[in-house]
Amino acid sequence: MNEKNMTFEQSMQRLEQIVRAMERGDVALDESLKLFQEGTALVRSCGKLLDDAELQIKKVTAAADGSPQMEDFADEA
């Protein structure tokens, strides 16, 4: 499955598989490079999915009268 068609969860699962394979150390150099490239693409894809999700988040706060008020999400870091 192409990383562009994968869900965030599927991408993370595949990344875990790649890390485990590379940590075992029994993968040939050519295969390690392919796995590294695939992993890098998956990380970029996951980052984009997270960025897109962040844009959709709304933060609920209390207005002066106590009623709920919707605000755009702002990174507080």
PyMOL commands that set and color helices and strands:
alter all, ss='L'
color gray80, all
select helices_A, chain A and resi 3-5+8-24+29-56
alter helices_A, ss='H'
color red, helices_A
select strands_A, chain A and resi 58-62+68-72
alter strands_A, ss='S'
color yellow, strands_A
deselect
rebuild
show_as cartoon
